[in-house]
Structure formats: C-alpha cells, structure tokens
Amino acid sequence: MGSSRGFVFFLLLYLLRGSESSLVKLSENGYEDVIIAIDPAVPENEIIIERIKEMVTTASTYLFEATEKRFFFKNVSILIPESWENRPQYRKPKQESYKHADVKVAPPALPGNDEPYTRQFTKCGEKAEYIHLTPDFVLGRKQNEYGDSGRLFVHEWAHLRWGVFDEYNKDQPFYRGSSKEIEATRCSTGITGMNKVHKCRGGSCTTRKCRTNSTTQLYEKDCQFFPDKVQSAKASIMFMQSIDSVTSFCKEENHNREAPTPHNQKCDYRSTWEVISRSEDFRDSVPMELLPSPPIFSLLKISERIVCLVLDVSGSMSLRDRLNRMNQAAKYFLVQIIENGSWVGMVHFNSQGTIKSGLIQIKSDTEREKLMETLPTVPGGGTSICSGIKAAFQAFEGKGFQVGGTDILLLSDGEDNTAKTCINDVKNSGSVIHFIALGPDADMAVINMSALTGGKHLFVSDEAQNNGLVDAFGALTSENADITQKPLQLESKGAILSQDLWLNDTVVIDSTVGKDTFFLITWTNQAPDIYLRDPKGTQITNFTVDIPSKMAYLTIPGTAQVGIWTYNLKAKVKQEILTITVTSRAANSSVPPITINAKMDKDTGSFPNPMIIYAEVLQGYTPIIGAHVTAIIESNNGKTTELQLLDNGAGADASKDDGVYSRYFIAYSENGRYSLKVRANGGTNSTRLNLQRPSSRAAYIPGWVVDGEIEANPPRPEMTEADQPILENFSRTASGDAFVVSGVPNGPLPDMYPPGQITDLQATLDGEEISLTWTAPGDDFDVGRVQQYIIRTSENIIDLRDNFDGALQVNTTNLIPKEANSKEIFAFKPENISEENATHIFIAIKSVDKGNLRSGLSNIAQAALFTPQAEPGPDEPAGPDGPGGSSYSGVNVSTIVLSVVGSVVLVCIIASATICILKGRRSSSEPVTTF
C-alpha cells in the first residue's frame, strides 16, 4: 500500500474514532449531539415530541445526581419522519440520521410488547448500539410496569454509553450466597421485599409462600421478588431504578458480588460504578459545582436525499479495469439504489474537479439515464480529492441547496498528499462523506473525512471477481429511508471461470421481499449466455444488455414470485470473470423485510489483539435465530478469509439467540485495509423468529409490597421456544465498513493467542454427580482445539474467583477436549467438601493450549450438593418470606427424615418450615429412614 508515513498519519487521526455510529460527545460534563429518532413507521403525533422532551429533562437531573454531579444532557436532536407535516419550528438535519440514532422511538417488535431495552451485544465497558423505546412507553402508558420514564432513560443510557449490564436476572432470579439463605438476585442486598407466588385467574388472585425446588435448592419457577414500596436503599439503578429511594449505582462497598447478575458475569464481578469510573467519559470530567441548565432540543425533519457522485478519473484508473468496474457499479447505483425523489449530481476529478451534471431530481428512468450518460469514459491526469469535493459543494449551492445535510459519494484509487488540507472544510460543511477506497493506494486521509462526518468507509480490492465495487455502491442506500423502501441484496457472487465455463446457482426470494427485484450480471471479456428461471420453471429472457459497459440487467415487474430462482451463466471464453447481484425491496410496506448488517467491534486493529465480527439478522426489530451466517474478509492484497459466525452465547458471542452472530478475527495477513462482507441463509425448519424478551432492559415491576400486602401488576405473557415461528428460506448479503490493521510482523506469526474464555458453563446435579456443559474454546480463541481443561471447585464463589489456583482441582484425566465450538459434557463426584453446612458448590474452568497459554477464568457455575425429599404439597407451608430468608421460632415437628445422598447426610424436619441439618458425610448412598 502507500507510504508508511501516510499510514502513520492516517492512524493518528483515525484512532480518534471507534466503530460505534453514535455522534455523541462530552463537553464540559454535558452530552451533546444526542439523537433521538422517531421511526418512519410511527404515525404522526406531536405529543410524542413533548413527552420525549419531558423524559430527557427529567433524566438529565437524575443522571446528574446518580453520577455525583458529573454528567447531564446538554443538547438533544429529535429526528422527525419525512411523512410528518412540516412545522415552522422544524429544521433540516445535517449529519444527523437514523444510522446515528442513540435512541429509536419505534413500534414494538411484537404488538403489546412495549419493553424498553438497549441493543447491547458488545463486551463490558464498550458502548452499545441504541435504545429502543415504543410510542406507548414514551406517551406514558406503561408507567405502572416500568416506572418514571426519565429514571428508566438513565438505566438504559448506562447500558448504551458505559457498557454496564443489568443487576437482576430473569433466568436466575434467586441464588444462595455465603449466608446459605436463598436470596433474590439484586444489587444492593439492602433492597427489601417479599418472595411470593402470586397467581390470578379470572377476577381472583392468590398469594402464597415460595416452595424450594428439590433439585436446585432454590425457589420454584413461579416465585417472584416483590420489592417494598417504601425503601431506604439507594442502589442500584441497574437493578430497579423505579424504586423511589434508588438514586445511585452500586459501588464497591455495597456491590453484591455473589449474585448471578448479568453485570457480575460479564464485568468480572466489578460494581457498575467501578466500570463507569473507568470509562473515557469519567476520565475526561470532574464534578461540577453548579447545577446544569436543562437540555436544549432541536427538532429536525427528514427531507429528500441530496447526493453527488464524486468519481476519480485520474490516470491510475486505467489500471486493472478500474474505470469500467467503477462505471458498472455507478450505473447499478443510479438504476437500482438511489431512491425516487432524490437529487443527484455528478462530478469527475483528477488534478481538477469538474461538474458533469448539476443536481437532477429522480422522478423516472429518464433522469437516471441522463446521469448515466455523464459517467467518465477516458482516465488521465493526477489526483486532487479536495478539488472534487469542492466541485460537489458548488453543485449543491448551484441548485440553491445548503451543503449541510448533503451526501458525497467519493471514490478514489490514488494517494493525494493534499487531501488533508480540506479536512476542516469538510468537517464544518455539514456534508457527509462516504468513501470507497479502490485498490491498495487509495488515500488514507480521506478515511478521516468519512469518520469525522459520520459517513461510510468501504474498501474494494483489485480482485474483480469479488464483486466488491457493486457491493460497495449497493451499501450506499439512504440512511433515513424507511427500511421497507430500501433495496436489499439477496445475492452477490463472482467467479473466474477457467475450466468449467458455467456459473450455476440459485437465489431465494422470500415473502418479505419481491418488489422491484433486480438482477445484474457483469463480465470482463464477452457477454455470457444468460439463463434465468423463476420458481415455476419459466425462463426469463428480457435482459437489457449493455455491451460497452460489459453488463446486463433486468427488473422483474410487479412482485417477484416467492421461491427458488435458478440462474445459469455460460462464459464464451476461458479465464472469464462473471458476477451476479440480485436485489429486491419489501413486498409489503406494512411487513418489515428480513435484513442483515455487519460491523467490526472497532475500525482499527493492531496485531496481536483480536477483533470481533458482528452480523445482525433481524425482521424489523425481532431477532432471527438459527441462520447460517458467513463472513468474508479480504485483505489489501486480495487474500480472503471465510468464517462461520455463531449466535451460541460462547466465545466472541455475548448472548445466545439474540440474532447477533459473532466470531473472533485473528487471521491477519498484512498491514493495511480489510473489507468485510457477510452472507446469511435461512433454511426451512431451522430458522426462527426469537419472540422472547430482549436482554439489557429495565426490570418489569411485578408489583409492590405496601403495608405487608402485595399490589401486583398484571403478569406478562412469556414466550417459549414452541411459540417461535419458523421462517421460510431466505438469503441476504451485506457489506460492512472497512477496517485497518497495523503491527503485523513479516514472516511466520508467533503463537500469541490463548484459548477463548468459556462463558456458558452450566452445572446440574445428576444423582451423586455434578454434570457440567460448556462450549469448547479453541487453541487460538475459538479456532482449533485446546490441550486441556483445569476445573476447580469451592463452596465460596468469591474465593473461587479471587484464588482460582488455590481451589480444589477436579480430576480431568479422562476429559479429552473437543474441537472449538463443540458442546463439552463432563461429570464428576464432588469430594472433600470442607464447610459443615455447605449447600452448594461453585465450579469454574480455565483452558490451556499447546503453547501453555491459559484462557481467562470462565463464568462461575453453581450446583446444589444434595437432593432432599420432595417439595411440599400445595397446602403445606414452604420457605421464608424475605429476600434473604427469615428465622423461625418454634417448630411443631411432624416428620423427621434422614436422607443420605452422595457425600451428605441430612436430618430434615418438615413442619412450618423445612430445616436440613448436616450430620456427616458418606461416600455411598443409603436408604432413606423415616422416624
């Protein structure tokens, strides 16, 4: 690639930006440029705007108190859909867009499911994607279930901005800690309440004590913790900010490290305040002495798209068929991608910038064809990127448009030492630069322009068969258009045909798409024979063949048939390069289509640090699980790596079945740019919509304890796997932003990667043994096979975490590790239990690779040590009331049971409570004796 000097310059600028799309910045303790976007699918209702203002104003005061006078909301932009009526107070946005929205006010994924949540699939301490609030929540119709909206906004902001997690756990609502009592999962333990089973049928409700499950030794599934309405505890906001007394995050001194909260599990048992205190925001601020002013709101209404293509026509564009490939992709953009109603201009640049077409509004094919006639035909001259950008500014102003809020689609293949001279002009213009870097020498300084303006950065190698330029232009859809109006890529494939002259395959058109379906075929030598058949077997022949541009294309009229379309392309000569691209739009504007998008966890990487690939597969806001997702990563020199991405909650994947498919990337082959492309396929009977409730959400209030009585909210219907609808076949492809890698040494790379951390360890009691399951890590994170596992146990979770090497080791001689991402199963009999009244055992694992590198400590699993008699019947009393149990005075003995299970002998007295007393240990089972 270009000179190392240019590369260093790029890195110094580019490292200022991560991969997150948010434009928020912290200035003098205040958050600026917060974007709250109202989704185009939300019907017009001005009250929503007023409620947003009230929510954020309340949240700013609560945030200021919760962060000890450090942070508040300074200015907030509210994005209003284009379909809403114009108002005098509405202004036009500049770089604000739905892509950069920190908060999305959008319909619920399922009707009636108005749970506020944060889309969070990154690691602890890393920024999340966005907050999703529904219109009913914003309008105050869900206050009984979730409490004050301003307080809840702070809970979600902590997820979004600081990467902390919830301090309750729907899947593990109770646990046993060092006190040996059953505790409600919460932080802090100072929060009081009652553990009860509350059931309602018809018009009547019953409340009873919780029973203990005989297997888990925890409360039964229907048991819930009902907090007292009147409390004195101040923490924690990440447990239940709706409690009136709660005004702070858990700190080290009151943090509950024993509770199985998502925050403990993902943040190494640190308190939420410890994580927040290590954030960049915290390091860049000091407490304020005065109260902050209320937030300032800007109302920005989306309008038609204004875009200018700025295309490199310098002499180097004559190499590697670059000019023709650029024209093919630009025609594809003009024919299929750019939206009707948009304004489009054309600029060419070499050492000078020239306006080839002023802005034209796209109303029909006539305007599209007119713009295609202005594409370049002959390359030549030097490279002056700033000249091209300035010509685009002139094109905007020449039509009477302000530059702010416009898009510049810039393609260049060469270095330009003067590009950095216009960075400030670009930043201050309010225009958004989307940069397509073609080949290894495209200038690095321009990437900083796209970063500073919130634009896309796409890299395309000179390998023509990768279809990269068409993919890159296809990714440049409007960031503010309704998803039902955007073209979605169903297929993108290319091949060099040397022996077999045929390129044969199929593409699936599912029922969520089919409108405006477009097939594009390109070649490098001679036009191929094209055979396309619809699902009924009818051959489609009316392609438009553009011989000079070496492309053929076809739009299916109306809505394309649902099913499998078959294509067969026959090359006329050997070494022919053929590509095919298929796009389509939503079949029905009221039914969101299946989509996929991709990103890296950061835009710059340095050897040997791993990066993470994320691909999100959704229908609207609903996750799609069970898809087969593949990432294709291409380096500067054209080397390609394919990785299957997984949604298994292990390794790089933060949460199982959330529709986010992840994988570590460590296959660094050189320094420089890398491109990212993902492909998702859904098969019949394997792919489903996940209708279960999202993670990283504010706790639903089951009810309150008032004067000793429970005032309950209506229970929420829970979805099971059986309720998740199976999807039809589908296929999607998408391009993610490019990323840059540095520090890769020459020659063979040393083994510097340890096994991945195990994050899904589970333990269950199975007779006398404890059965463990987990997903196997690899020799290098999630690739290969580890050499061995070290499993240790303790009766104290904190001791196991803090002194793993000193804990009791389990004999794993017969445990042979499996290949990465396989399911491991291992059982052992607990021995040498040291505590007289131990009821549970805690287990953790470390992995060791062939180079003796060790993984981080796994999550800590918990299992009961014994199984006592059956649960009490419906009319029998069971269990204490409080979150941590309570004492009992007087026991009317009716039955005493002596039970020996595994290594524990118990005397159980069953009466108004069940009290089990450890009397010793045996290595063998004995029959139950009843007195």
N, C-alpha and C positions, 0 to 999 in steps of 0.2 A: 504494500500500500504506500501512501505518500511518505514524506519525510518524517522521521521520528520527532523532529521539532514541532511539526504541525500536529502530530498526535498528542504530544505533551500539552500543547496549547488547548487542544480540544478537551482533554481530560480535566484540566484545571477549571474550565468553565462548566463542563458537563456534570461533574460530580456534585454541583450545587443542587441538582435535581434528582429525586428518586423516581421510581416508576409510577408513583401514585398520580392520579389525574387531578387531584384537588389543587385549586389555585390559592387556598387559604394561606395567609402569612400572619405572623405575630408581630405586632408593632406596639411598643410601649404598653405591654400587658394586654392589649386588645386584639382580638381576632378580626382581621379584615378580609374582605373578598369571600365571605361565606356565601355559598349559592344554595338556595332552596328552590327547586324546580317543581312546578305543577305539571304533571304528566298531561300530554295531549288528550288522553282518554278521559280526563276528569271534566265533567260538564261545568259550564261557566257558573261560578258562584263567588261573588266578591267577598262574601263573609269569610271564605277560606283565607283570603289575604289578611283580613283584620285579625283572624284567630292566629295566624302564623306570627304576626307582629306581637300579639299579646304573649304567646308561648315563648318566643325568643327573649322578650323583655324580662319576663319572669325568670327564665333560665339564666339570663346574664347575672342577675342578683344572686341567685342560688349558687351559680358556678363561682362567683367571686368569694362567697362565704366558704364554700367547700374546699377551695384551693388556697385558703388562708390569704386572701387579698392579692392573688397573683393574676388571675385571668378573668376576662369578661368579653362580651361580644360587642365589637366596635361598629362595624358596618356589615350589612347583610343585603344581598341582592335576591329578589324574588323573581324567578323566570315565569312568565305568563304565556300560555299556549297561543299560537298564531290564530287559532279558531275563535278565541275570545274577542269581544268587541274592543275597539280602540277607545282609550280614555286619555284625556289631556295630561294626566299625571304619568302615563306610561312613556318610557324612553326606549330607545333601541339598544340592545346589548352590544358589547364589543367582543371581548374574548370569552365572555360567559356563555356556557352552553350546557345542554343536558349531560354531555360527556363528563363535564367537570362538576356536576352537581354533588354537593355534600349531603343534601337531604332531598329525597324524592317523595313528593306527595302524589300517590298513585293508587289506583284501585287495589283491593287486596288480591292476593294470589287466588284465594277462594272466597266466594261471596260469604260475608258474615265473619270472616277470619281477619279481624282488624288489629291483630297483634303488632305493635311497633317492634322493629328489630333493626339490627345493623348487619349488613352483609360483610362478614368478617371471616376470611379464610387464610390470613397470614399469621405469622408467629407472634408470640408475646412481645409487646413493646413496639410492634410495627403498625402503621396506620391501616385502617380497614377501608372498604370501598365506599359505602354510602349508608345513610339511614333511610329506611322505608317507613313512612307514615301514611295511613289511609285518610281519605277525606273525612270519614266519620270520626276518626280519632281526633283530627285537627279541629273539627267542629264541636268537640267536647261531649260527644255522645257515648264515650267509653270511660268516663272519669271514675265511675264506681269500680270498674275492673282494673284500672291501671293508675288511678290517682291523678294528681295535678300534671298537666302536660308539660309545664316548664321544668318541673323537677325530673320528669321522665326524660326530657330532652338532654339534661345533663348526664343521666345514666348512659344514654346512647352516645353522646359526644365522647364520653370516656372510652367507650369501645372504639369509636371512629378515630379519634385523634391520638390516643395514647396506647392503644392495643392492649387494654386490660379486658378481663373476662368476668362473667357472672359469678356471684358468690352464693348461688343456690344451685341445686342440681335436680332437675326433673326426674332423671333416671336413678339417682341415688339420693332420695330426699332425707334419708336417715343414715347414721353411722354409729359405731361405738368407738369412743376415744379412750384416752388414758384413765378417764373416770370409770370405765366399764359400763356406764349407763348408755342407753340409747339417746342420741342427740339428734335434733333437727339440723340438717346441713345449712349452715348460715355463718355469716360474719357480721358483727361480733357475736359471741355467745351471750353477751349482755341483753340481747333481744329476747323478750319473754313471750310466752304464749301457751297454747294447749295443743296436744296431739290427739286428734279425734277422727273418727269415721263419721262423716255427715252424708246422709243419703236422703234424696227426695223422690217421692213417687206421687204423681198426681198433685194434689194440693197439700200433702202432708210430708213432713221431714222428720227424720230420726237422727239422733246423735248418740254414739256410744264410744267406749274406750277402744283403743287400738290393741289388737292382738299381736303377739310375736310370732313371726314365721319360723317354723321349726327348722328349716334348712339354713336360712341366712342369719337367724337370731336377731333380726331387725323387725321393725313393724311391717305389717301386711301392706299389700299394694294400695288399698283404698285409704290408708291412713294419711292425713294431711296435718301440716302445722298451721294453726290459726294464730297469728300474732295478736297480742293485746293492742287494743286501740290506743290506750294511753301507755306510753313508754318513757323511759329516761335515757336509753342508749342512743348515742349519736352516730354510730356506724353500723352498717355501711351502705353507702349509696349503691354499690354494685350488688347488694343483697335485695333491699327493698326500699327504694327512695321514697315510696309512698307513705311510709311511717312518719308521722309529723315530727318526731324528735330527731330523725336522722338528717344530719347536715354535713357529714364528713365521710371520707373514705377510710377503710380500715388501715391502721398503721402498724408498725412492727410491734408496738406494745399491746395492742388489743387484737391483733390478727389471729384468726383461728387456723393454725397450720394443719390441724388434724382432719378438718372437714374435707370430704371428697368433692370440692368445688371445681368447676372448670378452670377457675383462675389458679388455684393451687396446682392443678395438674399440668397446666400449660406454662405457668410462670415460675416453676421451681419453688413453690411454696412461699414465695415472697408476697408481702402485702400489696394491695393495689397502690397505696401511696408510695411504696418503695419503687414500683415500676414507673409511676408518674414522675417521681423525683429524678429519675434517670433520663427522662425524655429531653429532647432538644428544646422544647418549649420551656421546661423548668430551668435548664441551664442558662437560657437567654433572658431570664427575668428575675426581678426581685419584688418582694411585697410592696404594694402601693400604700401611701399614707392617706390618700383621699378616696372618697367613693367615686366610682367611674360614672360617666354620663350614660344615659340609656342608649341602646343601639340606634343607628341611623339606617333606614331602609330605602332601597332603590327598587322601583318597580320597572322591570324590563320585559317588554313584549317581543316575542319572536316574530320575525318578518321573513320575507322571501330571501333565499340564499343569493349572495353576490360573490362570484368567484372568477379568478383569472388564471388561466394556464400559462405558466412561465417556463418555456422549454429551451433547453440548451441546444444550440446549433453550431457549436464550436467544432474545430477540425477533428478532435478526437471522437466525435460522434460518428465518424465514418468507419471506425473500427468495430469489429465483432458484430456487424449488422445492427448496431445500436439504434441508428436513426429509424430504420424500418420497424424495429421492435417497439420503439417509443411511439411511432405513429399508429401501429396496430393497437396498442394499449390506450392511446389517447382517443382513437375512434370508438373503441369499446366504451370508454368513459362517456363520450358525447352521445352515443346511441342508446346506451342502456343505464348508465349510473346516474347522470345528472338529472335532477328532478324537474318536471314541468313547472313553469313559473319562475325558475331560477334565472338570474342574469349571468351571462358568461362572456368573458373576453379572452383574447389570445395575444401573447407576447412571445417573441423569439429573442434570444440574446446570444451573442458571442462576446466580442470586446465591447459591443454596444447593445442597448436594448431597443427593440422596435415593436411598436403596437401594430399587430397584423389584423386585428379586429377589435373594434370598440365593443362595449358591453351590449349584448343582444339578449332579450328575454325569450326563453324557450317556451314556445307555445305549441309547436308541431314539429314534424320531421324536417320542415323547410329550414328552420333556424339551425337545427343540428347539422344538416348537410352543408349549410353555408359556412359554419365554423370548421367543418372537416376540410373544406377547400383551402383553409388558411394554414393547414399543417405544413411543416417545413419539407423541402424536397432536396436541398443541397446543403451539406455542412461546410463550415470553413471559419477560420479566424481563431482568436483567443477566447478567454473566458473571463467575463466580468459579471458575477452574480448580482452585485449591487445595482448594476445598470438595468438588469432585467427586473429587479424588484421595484426600482424607481419608475420604470415604464409602466408597471402594473398599477402603481399609485396614480400615475397620470391618467390611465384608462378609467379608473374608478371616478376620479374627480371630473374627468371629461364628460361623464354622464350625469354629473350632479350628485354623486353619492359621496358620503363621508368614507374615509379609508377605514375608520374604526368599525369593526363588525364584519369586515370582508374576509374572504379566504383566498390565499395564494397557494396554488399547487405548483411547486417548484421541482423541476427535475434537472439534475446536473451530473456529469460524469467526470469532471476535472477539478484539479486543485486551483484555488484562486487566493493568492496572498492578500488581496484587498477586501475579501468578503467580510472580515471583522470590522471594517471601517463603518459599516452601516448597521451594526447590531443595535446600537442605541436608537437609531431612527426607526428601525423595525419594531423594537420593544415599545416605543412611545406611540406608534401609529395606531395601535388597537387592532391591527390586522393579525390574522392567524396564518402562520407559515407551516404548510405541510410539505415535508421534504422527502423526495425519492432520490436516494443515492444509487446511481447506476455504475457498477464496476468498482474496482478497489481504490481508485484515486479520487473519488468524489470528495469535495472539500468538507473537512470536519467542522469548520467554524459555523457552517450553516445549520448544523445539528443544534447548536446552541440557540440559534434563532427559533427553531421549532420548539425547543424546550421552554424558552422564555415566553413564547406566545401561546403555549398550550396546544401546539399542533402535533401531528403525527410525524414520526421518523421511520421510513421504510427503506430497507436495503435490498438491492437486487444484484446478484452476481451476473457475470457474463455468460453463464451457462444457459443457453436459450431454451433447453428442454424443461427447465423448471417452471416455466410459465410465470416467472416472478413479476415481470412488469405488468401483465394483465391483472395478476392478483393485487399488486400494489395500487393500481388505479381503481380497482374494484373496491378496495378498502376505504376509498375517499368519499363515502356517502355523507350526506348532511348529518351533522351531529345533533340537529334539532328537529329532524323529521320524525313523525310517528313511525314506530317500528313496522307497522302494517303497510307503510308506504315505501319502505326501503327494499332495494334488491338484495337478495340473499344468495350466496354462492353455494350451489349444490354439488358441483364437481369442478375440479381443476387438476388436469393431468397432462403430462407431456412425456415423450419418449424419443430416443434416437433409434430409428429402425434400420438395422444393419443386415441381419439375416432374414428374419421374418418381416415382411413388408406390411403386416396388418397391426393396427391398434384397435383392439376389441374390448368392449366392456359394457356395463350397464350403469344407469343412473336412476335413482328412485325419486319420484315426485310424490310427496305425501299430501295428505288432505289439507294441511295448514298452508300450503303454497299452491302455485299453479297459475296465478295471474301474471301476464307479461313474461312468460317463460322464454328464455333467450339462449340459443346455442351459438357458440363461437368456435371456429376451427382456424388454426394458423399453420403455416408451413414455411420452409426456408428455400425450397427449390422449385417443385412443381405442385400444382393443385392436386390433391389426392381424390380418389373416388370416395364419395361420402354416402353411407347407408345409415339411415335413422328410422327406427320403427317404434311406434307407440305401443302401449301395453296390449292392444288388441292385435298387434302384428301388422298394422297398416304402415306402409312405407311413406315417409315424409321427404319430399324432394325439392321443395321450393326455396332452396338456399340462395341468398344473394352472394355471388362470387366476385370478389374484388381482387383481380389478378395483380395489378400494380402493388397493392398493399399486402399481397400474399395472405389473404384471409377470406373466410366465408362465414356468413351468419344468417340466422333465422329466428324470427319471433313467432311463437305459437299463438294464433288468435284466440281471444277469449280466455278461458281457464283450461289449462292442460289437463289431460286425463291423469287420474291418480293411478300409480302403479310403477312398474319397471319399464323404462325406456332402454332400448338396445341400440348401441352405435357400433359401426364397423368402418374404420378408415383404412384405405389401402393406398400406400405410398407408390409413386411411379418410379422412384429411383432409390438406390441404397444410400445409407447414411442420411436419409431424410429425417428432419425433426418435425414431428407433428404435436400439436397441443389441442386440447379441448377444454372449454369452460362453459358451464351451464349455470345460469342464474334465474331466479324467479321471485315474485312478490307474493304477499299474503293473498290467499284466495278470498278471504272474508275480513273486512275491516273490523269486525267485532270479535274475531277469534285470533289471538296473538299467534304468530308462527313460531316454530322451533328455531332457536338461534344458538350460535356458538361464538364466543370471543376468547381471545388469548392474550396473555401477558407474561412477562418475566417478573420475578419478585423485585428486581431492580434493573436499571438501564445500563449499569456498568458493573463489570465483574473483574476480579483480579485473581489470578492463579495463586494458591490452590483453593481459594474459597469457593464452595459450591453455589450455584444459583438454582432457583426453583422455577419450573414452568407451571403455569396455571391455565387451564381451559375450562370455561364455564358454559355448561349446556343447560338451556332454560326453555320453557314455554311461557312467555310473559315473565312473571316473577317466580314461577314454580320450577324447582329443580327437576332435571331429568336424570334418572339413575339407571345403571346397567348398560350404558352405551359403551361402544368400543372407540376409544379416543387415542389418536396417534399424533405426536408432534414431529415435525420435520424441521431440523435446524441445519442451516447451510452457512459455512464459513466464507471468509473473504475469497479464498481460492477455489470455492465450489465444492469442498468436501461436505458430504451430507451425513447427518446422524438422525436415525429414527428411534423414537422412544414411545412405548405404550404408556399413557398416563392412567393413573388409578384413582378411584374415589373410594378407597378402602379404610381411610382413617389411620393409616400407618405411614411411617417414614415422613416424606415431604407433605403428605396429605393431612391437613389439620383435622378434618371432620369427615366421618364416613357418611355417604349417601346425602351429601348436600349439593350435588350437581356440579361440584368443582373437582376436576381431575388434575392430579399433580404428579410431579416427578422431579428428582434432583437432576441437574445437568452438570456434568464434570468432564465431558468429552472435549476439552479444549485442544484444538489442533494448532492454533496460531493466534497471534495478537491481531486485533482489528475488529471489524464489524461481523455480526452474525445476523441472519434473518430467521424469523420464526413463522411457521405455518402449522395449523392444526386441522385435523380431519376427524369428524365424528360420524359414526354409523350406528343406527339403532336397528336391532333385529326383532322380529316378531317373537313374543313371549319372553323376551329378555329385558326390554327397556320399559321403564315405568315412570309415571309422574310421582314424585315424592310429596304427598299431601300432609306429611307430619309437620309439626310446628318448627320454625327455624330456631337455630341457636342464637346466642348473643342478643337476647331480647329482655325487656323489662319483665319482672315477675308479675304474673297474673295474681290478683289479690283474691284468694279463695273466700275470704270473709274476715271479720274481726271478732275478737273476744271483748265484749262490753258487759261490765258488771257480772262476769262469770258466765255469761251466755254467748253462744256463737251467733253472730249475724252474718249469714253466709250469702255469697254471690251465687248466681246460677252456675252450675258446673259447665265446663267447656266440653264439647264432644271431642273425643280423641280418635285419631285415625290410626288404623293398624295397617300392616303390610297387605292384608287382604283387601283393604279399601283403596289401594293404589292402582289406578287404571293402567292397563298395559297399552303401550303405544304401538302404532304401526311401524313398518320400516321407514327409515329416513336417512338422508345423508346431508352433511354440511361441511364446508371448509371455510377457513378464515385466516387472515394474516394478522400477526401481532406486530407491535413496534420492534424495530431493530434494537440490538444491544451491542455493547462494545466490551471487549476483554483485553486486559493488559497483563504483563508479567509472566507470560507463558515462556518457559525456557526452551532453547533449541535442544534437539536430540530427544532421547527417551525420557519420559516423565517419571519421576520417582513416585513411590507409593506413599502418598501423604494423606490418604483418605481413610478414616476409621469406619467401622460399621455404623449404620444408622441407628439412632436411638429408637428403642421399642416404645411405642406409645399406646398400644392397645392390649396390654397384658390383663388377663382376666383369670380369676381363681374361683373355683366352686368346690364344695365338699362333696365327695363321692364315696360313701361308705367310710372306710378308715383312711382313705387317701384324699389328698387335695389335687384336683385336676387343673392344670394351667393351659391356657391357649394364648397364642400371640402370632403376629405376622412376622415371618422371618426377615431380618435385615440382610444386607449383602456385605461382602468383603469391603467394598467401597460404597458406603451409604446404602443404596438399595440395588446394587449390582453385584452379582456373584454369590458366594457362599461364605459364611463366617467359619472360623476354625472351631470355636467352642463357645458355650454359654456358661456364665457364672451366675448361679442362683443362690440368693441368700435370704434368710428369714429373720424376723424379730417379732416380739409381742408389742413393740412400741414403734409407731410409724416415724416419729421424729428421729429416734436412734438409728433406724434403718437408713433414713435419708442422709443424716449427717455423718454416720460412721458405717458405711456400707461394708468396707473391707474388714471391719471387726465383727460383723454379724455372722450368725451361724450359716455355714455353707451347706447346700444340698448336694448330695452325690449325683452327678450327671454323667457318670461313666458311660452309660448306655444311651445317652442322648446324642444322636448324630444330626448335626444341623442340616436343614434343607436349603434349597435354592431360594434366593431372595424373593419375597412376596408370596411365598407358600405359607400355608397355615401350619404352625407347630402345635403339637399336643404333648404334654408331659405330665405324669402323675408321680407323686411321692407321698410317703407317710411321714407326717411331722414327728420329730423326736426332740428330746432334751428341752421340753418346754420349761422355762425357768420360773415363771411367775405362778404363784399358787392359785390365783383367781383369773388366769388368762382365759378369755372367751373367744378371742380372735387372733389370727396370725396374719402378719403382713409380709408380702413377698415382692422382691424386685430382682431385675436381671441386668447384667452387663454382657455385651458380646465382645469377643476377641477375634481379630483377623490373623491371617498367616504371618503378618509382619509384627504381631504382638501389639497392634494398636487397639485401644479399647473404646467402646462406644460410651456415650453418656448414660447415666442411670435411667432405667425405664420408669414409666409410671408405676406407682406402688399399688398392688392389688391386695385385697383383704378377703379372708375366708373365715367362717366360723370353725371352731375347733371341735364341736360336738353337735350331735342331734338329739335333743331331749324328746319327751313324749309329745304326742300330737297336740295341736293347738286346742284351746278351749272351745267349747261349743258356743253357739250364738247367745245363749243366756248366761254363760259364765263370765265373770269379770276377768279383765285382762289388762295388764300393763299400767304404768303410771301415766299421769296426765301431762306433766310439764315437758318442755323440750329436752330436758336432761334427766327426766325421771323425778321421783319424789320418794320420801321414806314412808314406811308403813308402820303403824303402831297396832300391835295385837294381831295375831294370825290364828284364825279358827281352823285347826288342822282337820282336814277331811281325808286326805290321802297322802302318803309318802311313797315316792317311787325311787328305787335305787337303780341307776342305769349306768352301764359301762359301755362306752363307745370309743373305739380307738385307744387313745392314751389317757382318757379322762374318766374318772369315776365320779358320778354325781348323786347327790341326795337332793331330790326335788320335793318341795312341799307345795301342794296345789290347794289354794284356798282363795281368799280375796286377792291374792297375788301369787305369781309363780316365782319361788325363790330357789335357785340351784346352788348347792354348796359343794365345792370340790373337796373330795376326801382322799385323793391319791391318784396314782397312775398305774395302769396295767398295760402290758403290751399285747394282750389278747382280748377278744370280745367275750363277755359273759352274759348269760341270760338275765333278763330283767326280773328283779324280785320285787314283789308288791307286798307291803305290810298292811 
